[in-house]
Amino acid sequence: MRRSGGYTLIEVLVALVLLAVVLQIAYGFLAGSLDAEESLRRRLAVEQTADGLRDILLADLDLVALPQSEEEARKLKSPPLRLLRDEQGVAELQIAVRRDAAAMGTASGAEPLPLVYRLREGSRGERLLVREGRWAETAARGLATLDLECRRGGRWQPWTVDEGLKMPSVPPALRLVIVFTDGTRVTRTLLVAGSIEL
């Protein structure tokens, strides 16, 4: 007996099952590659944020207006360097930076420009690091904590600024420790040029 030109129900069901298996495998590969791409994109954003923050902080710390003598220190209205900490790390960093009088259009010997870095909540509930000076700008987004460490006794320890000192200093090397809201922890080393003797 000869078959007519159609397929049986069993053949169609087997073909559909095989097609479903192949599609499931292809979906698994596609979802895995999309997850890997998203993970890489997040990691690159974290690295770029850390590098940018390191560069901004380093530029400001290189220009900190530290007094060169005790007489100059007595003339200062406020300390050139102030670091406030909480249980998570740096809560606020205040830096007075030297200003180029000619570029600023002011008389020589102009007062240093105060800059303040502080963590705060953004409008969308994310944590922002804001840098306030002549105007406020967002230096970094998505931070959970931020800390600055210096090397003491062969170990990295939280950096503290003794406000009782008449002539504070910036360590030649600082380590920036950032923990992002997704739990990613990144460190960057800052080599402060004004503190390094060549």
Secondary structure, DSSP 4 states (H G I P E B T S, - for coil): ----SS--HHHHHHHHHHHHHHHHHHHHHHHHHHHHHHHHHHHHHHHHHHHHHHHHHHHHHHTB---SSHHHHHH-SS-SEEEEEETTEEEEEEEEE---HHHHT--TTPPPEEEEEEEEE-TTS-EEEEEESSSEEEEEESEEEEEEEEEETTEEEE----TT-SS----SEEEEEEEETTS-EEEEEEE-GGG---
